[in-house]
Amino acid sequence: MVTKYFKKLKKSKKGFTLVEAMCAIMIMAIVFVGILNAVSFSRQMVYTNNSREKASDKAQLVADEMISIATGFDPGETLDSTVTENLKVAIETVLNNAGAEGVEADPQYALIGGVEYCSEDFVDASEFNPDTNSYIQYKLEPVGTSLEEKDNAGIAYKEASQRGWKITIRVYYQSIGGNNRYTAEELVAFAPTNYIN
């Protein structure tokens, strides 16, 4: 009985044809390429999200420091270039870890790198060049006035409004892998002035 079974098995010519084998290989190759693309895309997303998170953390760190410095400078009723220049120097002294005379450099800012003041527009992210631009750029704008003339049904009065500085910080980071495409994380903060007229 056992020998009959083996004889029958020996006679059986069943198996894969060449066409079936090629089709199976092609299907496996397509699935494998799809899996590789999914893994690559997910790695790029993780890289981009990590870069964005680090950029956001740096922007917040810089904003906190700028707010603490800017509250000590009166923006005045009009843009005063002397005040903005002094404020810019004070901010850059701390953030660039410059260690000006009598000021101890804060080691946490050593990780930030170059900080650049932009008097006009920020560099567009698509044109960002790490060789010529700083990864962190900021703008300062005075906002508010100390006393504002008002009129209510013929009765004139003066109303005080909060003065301070609008601080806009932009941190550039690579968005996907090492292909030199940059994106920017932007943060806007208000630093109220301590000066009262």
C-alpha positions as a Markdown table, in Angstrom:
| # | Residue | x | y | z |
|---|---|---|---|---|
| 1 | Met | 0.0 | 0.0 | 0.0 |
| 2 | Val | 2.8 | 2.4 | 0.9 |
| 3 | Thr | 4.7 | 1.5 | -2.3 |
| 4 | Lys | 1.6 | 2.2 | -4.3 |
| 5 | Tyr | 1.4 | 5.7 | -2.8 |
| 6 | Phe | 5.0 | 6.4 | -3.6 |
| 7 | Lys | 4.6 | 5.1 | -7.1 |
| 8 | Lys | 1.6 | 7.4 | -7.6 |
| 9 | Leu | 3.5 | 10.4 | -6.1 |
| 10 | Lys | 6.5 | 9.7 | -8.4 |
| 11 | Lys | 4.3 | 9.7 | -11.5 |
| 12 | Ser | 2.7 | 13.0 | -10.5 |
| 13 | Lys | 4.1 | 15.9 | -12.6 |
| 14 | Lys | 2.3 | 18.7 | -10.8 |
| 15 | Gly | 4.4 | 21.9 | -10.0 |
| 16 | Phe | 4.7 | 25.5 | -11.0 |
| 17 | Thr | 5.0 | 26.6 | -14.5 |
| 18 | Leu | 7.6 | 29.2 | -15.5 |
| 19 | Val | 4.8 | 31.8 | -16.1 |
| 20 | Glu | 3.3 | 31.1 | -12.6 |
| 21 | Ala | 6.8 | 31.5 | -11.0 |
| 22 | Met | 7.4 | 34.8 | -12.9 |
| 23 | Cys | 4.0 | 36.2 | -11.9 |
| 24 | Ala | 4.7 | 35.3 | -8.2 |
| 25 | Ile | 8.1 | 37.0 | -8.3 |
| 26 | Met | 6.6 | 40.1 | -9.9 |
| 27 | Ile | 3.9 | 40.4 | -7.3 |
| 28 | Met | 6.4 | 40.0 | -4.5 |
| 29 | Ala | 8.6 | 42.7 | -6.1 |
| 30 | Ile | 5.7 | 45.1 | -6.3 |
| 31 | Val | 4.8 | 44.5 | -2.7 |
| 32 | Phe | 8.4 | 44.8 | -1.6 |
| 33 | Val | 8.8 | 48.2 | -3.4 |
| 34 | Gly | 5.6 | 49.4 | -1.8 |
| 35 | Ile | 6.8 | 48.5 | 1.6 |
| 36 | Leu | 10.2 | 50.2 | 1.0 |
| 37 | Asn | 8.4 | 53.4 | -0.2 |
| 38 | Ala | 6.2 | 53.4 | 2.9 |
| 39 | Val | 9.2 | 53.0 | 5.2 |
| 40 | Ser | 11.1 | 55.8 | 3.4 |
| 41 | Phe | 8.2 | 58.1 | 3.6 |
| 42 | Ser | 7.7 | 57.4 | 7.3 |
| 43 | Arg | 11.4 | 58.1 | 8.0 |
| 44 | Gln | 11.1 | 61.4 | 6.1 |
| 45 | Met | 8.0 | 62.4 | 8.2 |
| 46 | Val | 9.8 | 61.5 | 11.4 |
| 47 | Tyr | 12.8 | 63.6 | 10.4 |
| 48 | Thr | 10.6 | 66.6 | 9.4 |
| 49 | Asn | 8.6 | 66.4 | 12.6 |
| 50 | Asn | 11.7 | 66.2 | 14.8 |
| 51 | Ser | 13.2 | 69.2 | 13.0 |
| 52 | Arg | 10.0 | 71.2 | 13.4 |
| 53 | Glu | 9.8 | 70.4 | 17.1 |
| 54 | Lys | 13.5 | 71.5 | 17.6 |
| 55 | Ala | 12.8 | 74.7 | 15.6 |
| 56 | Ser | 9.7 | 75.4 | 17.7 |
| 57 | Asp | 11.7 | 74.9 | 20.9 |
| 58 | Lys | 14.5 | 77.2 | 19.8 |
| 59 | Ala | 11.9 | 79.8 | 18.7 |
| 60 | Gln | 10.3 | 79.7 | 22.2 |
| 61 | Leu | 13.6 | 79.9 | 24.0 |
| 62 | Val | 14.7 | 82.9 | 21.9 |
| 63 | Ala | 11.2 | 84.6 | 22.4 |
| 64 | Asp | 11.4 | 84.1 | 26.2 |
| 65 | Glu | 14.8 | 85.8 | 26.3 |
| 66 | Met | 13.8 | 88.6 | 23.9 |
| 67 | Ile | 10.7 | 89.4 | 25.9 |
| 68 | Ser | 12.7 | 89.7 | 29.1 |
| 69 | Ile | 15.2 | 92.0 | 27.4 |
| 70 | Ala | 12.6 | 94.0 | 25.4 |
| 71 | Thr | 10.5 | 95.0 | 28.4 |
| 72 | Gly | 13.3 | 97.2 | 29.6 |
| 73 | Phe | 13.3 | 99.3 | 26.4 |
| 74 | Asp | 10.7 | 102.0 | 25.7 |
| 75 | Pro | 9.6 | 101.8 | 22.1 |
| 76 | Gly | 8.4 | 105.4 | 22.2 |
| 77 | Glu | 5.6 | 106.8 | 20.1 |
| 78 | Thr | 7.5 | 106.4 | 16.8 |
| 79 | Leu | 10.2 | 104.0 | 15.7 |
| 80 | Asp | 13.4 | 105.2 | 17.2 |
| 81 | Ser | 16.4 | 103.6 | 15.4 |
| 82 | Thr | 18.7 | 104.2 | 18.5 |
| 83 | Val | 16.4 | 102.2 | 20.7 |
| 84 | Thr | 15.9 | 99.4 | 18.3 |
| 85 | Glu | 19.6 | 99.2 | 17.7 |
| 86 | Asn | 20.3 | 99.1 | 21.4 |
| 87 | Leu | 17.7 | 96.4 | 21.9 |
| 88 | Lys | 19.1 | 94.4 | 18.9 |
| 89 | Val | 22.6 | 94.6 | 20.5 |
| 90 | Ala | 21.3 | 93.5 | 23.9 |
| 91 | Ile | 19.4 | 90.6 | 22.4 |
| 92 | Glu | 22.3 | 89.5 | 20.2 |
| 93 | Thr | 24.8 | 89.7 | 23.1 |
| 94 | Val | 22.8 | 87.1 | 25.0 |
| 95 | Leu | 21.6 | 84.9 | 22.2 |
| 96 | Asn | 24.9 | 84.8 | 20.3 |
| 97 | Asn | 26.6 | 83.8 | 23.5 |
| 98 | Ala | 28.9 | 86.8 | 22.9 |
| 99 | Gly | 29.7 | 87.3 | 26.6 |
| 100 | Ala | 30.0 | 91.1 | 26.5 |
| 101 | Glu | 32.0 | 92.8 | 29.3 |
| 102 | Gly | 30.3 | 92.2 | 32.6 |
| 103 | Val | 27.8 | 89.7 | 31.1 |
| 104 | Glu | 28.2 | 86.0 | 31.6 |
| 105 | Ala | 27.4 | 84.0 | 28.6 |
| 106 | Asp | 24.5 | 81.6 | 29.1 |
| 107 | Pro | 25.6 | 78.1 | 28.0 |
| 108 | Gln | 22.0 | 77.1 | 26.9 |
| 109 | Tyr | 22.2 | 79.6 | 24.1 |
| 110 | Ala | 25.5 | 78.0 | 22.7 |
| 111 | Leu | 23.3 | 75.4 | 21.0 |
| 112 | Ile | 21.2 | 78.1 | 19.1 |
| 113 | Gly | 23.8 | 79.2 | 16.6 |
| 114 | Gly | 23.6 | 82.5 | 14.6 |
| 115 | Val | 20.7 | 84.9 | 15.2 |
| 116 | Glu | 20.1 | 87.5 | 12.6 |
| 117 | Tyr | 18.1 | 90.8 | 12.9 |
| 118 | Cys | 15.9 | 91.5 | 9.9 |
| 119 | Ser | 14.9 | 95.1 | 9.4 |
| 120 | Glu | 12.6 | 94.3 | 6.5 |
| 121 | Asp | 11.3 | 90.9 | 5.3 |
| 122 | Phe | 12.4 | 87.5 | 6.3 |
| 123 | Val | 14.3 | 85.3 | 3.8 |
| 124 | Asp | 11.8 | 83.2 | 1.9 |
| 125 | Ala | 12.2 | 79.5 | 3.0 |
| 126 | Ser | 12.6 | 78.4 | -0.6 |
| 127 | Glu | 15.6 | 80.8 | -1.0 |
| 128 | Phe | 17.2 | 80.0 | 2.4 |
| 129 | Asn | 20.9 | 79.4 | 2.2 |
| 130 | Pro | 22.6 | 78.1 | 5.4 |
| 131 | Asp | 26.0 | 79.5 | 4.1 |
| 132 | Thr | 24.8 | 83.1 | 4.0 |
| 133 | Asn | 21.7 | 83.2 | 6.3 |
| 134 | Ser | 21.2 | 82.5 | 10.0 |
| 135 | Tyr | 18.9 | 79.7 | 11.0 |
| 136 | Ile | 17.2 | 82.1 | 13.4 |
| 137 | Gln | 15.9 | 85.5 | 12.2 |
| 138 | Tyr | 13.8 | 88.0 | 14.1 |
| 139 | Lys | 12.1 | 91.3 | 13.6 |
| 140 | Leu | 11.2 | 94.0 | 16.2 |
| 141 | Glu | 8.3 | 96.4 | 15.8 |
| 142 | Pro | 7.1 | 99.0 | 18.4 |
| 143 | Val | 3.4 | 98.8 | 19.0 |
| 144 | Gly | 0.9 | 100.9 | 21.0 |
| 145 | Thr | 1.2 | 104.4 | 22.3 |
| 146 | Ser | 1.3 | 105.8 | 25.8 |
| 147 | Leu | -1.6 | 108.2 | 25.4 |
| 148 | Glu | -4.1 | 108.3 | 22.6 |
| 149 | Glu | -6.5 | 111.2 | 21.9 |
| 150 | Lys | -10.1 | 110.0 | 21.9 |
| 151 | Asp | -13.4 | 111.8 | 21.3 |
| 152 | Asn | -16.7 | 110.6 | 22.7 |
| 153 | Ala | -19.8 | 112.7 | 21.6 |
| 154 | Gly | -17.7 | 115.9 | 21.7 |
| 155 | Ile | -15.9 | 115.1 | 24.9 |
| 156 | Ala | -12.2 | 114.8 | 24.4 |
| 157 | Tyr | -10.2 | 112.5 | 26.6 |
| 158 | Lys | -6.9 | 110.6 | 26.5 |
| 159 | Glu | -6.7 | 106.9 | 26.8 |
| 160 | Ala | -3.6 | 104.9 | 27.7 |
| 161 | Ser | -2.9 | 101.8 | 25.7 |
| 162 | Gln | -0.2 | 99.2 | 26.3 |
| 163 | Arg | 3.0 | 99.9 | 24.6 |
| 164 | Gly | 5.5 | 97.3 | 23.8 |
| 165 | Trp | 7.3 | 95.3 | 21.1 |
| 166 | Lys | 6.0 | 92.9 | 18.6 |
| 167 | Ile | 8.7 | 90.2 | 18.3 |
| 168 | Thr | 8.5 | 87.9 | 15.3 |
| 169 | Ile | 10.9 | 85.0 | 15.3 |
| 170 | Arg | 11.5 | 82.6 | 12.4 |
| 171 | Val | 13.6 | 79.4 | 12.7 |
| 172 | Tyr | 14.6 | 77.6 | 9.4 |
| 173 | Tyr | 14.9 | 73.9 | 9.3 |
| 174 | Gln | 15.3 | 71.1 | 6.7 |
| 175 | Ser | 11.9 | 69.7 | 5.9 |
| 176 | Ile | 12.8 | 66.4 | 4.3 |
| 177 | Gly | 16.0 | 64.5 | 4.6 |
| 178 | Gly | 19.2 | 65.9 | 3.3 |
| 179 | Asn | 17.9 | 67.4 | 0.0 |
| 180 | Asn | 18.4 | 71.0 | 1.1 |
| 181 | Arg | 14.7 | 72.0 | 1.2 |
| 182 | Tyr | 14.0 | 74.3 | 4.0 |
| 183 | Thr | 10.8 | 75.3 | 5.9 |
| 184 | Ala | 10.3 | 77.9 | 8.6 |
| 185 | Glu | 8.7 | 77.8 | 12.0 |
| 186 | Glu | 7.4 | 81.2 | 13.0 |
| 187 | Leu | 6.5 | 82.6 | 16.4 |
| 188 | Val | 5.0 | 86.0 | 17.2 |
| 189 | Ala | 5.2 | 87.4 | 20.8 |
| 190 | Phe | 4.4 | 90.7 | 22.5 |
| 191 | Ala | 6.8 | 92.2 | 25.1 |
| 192 | Pro | 5.0 | 94.9 | 27.1 |
| 193 | Thr | 7.3 | 97.8 | 28.1 |
| 194 | Asn | 7.9 | 98.6 | 31.8 |
| 195 | Tyr | 8.2 | 102.3 | 31.0 |
| 196 | Ile | 5.2 | 104.5 | 31.9 |
| 197 | Asn | 4.9 | 108.1 | 30.8 |
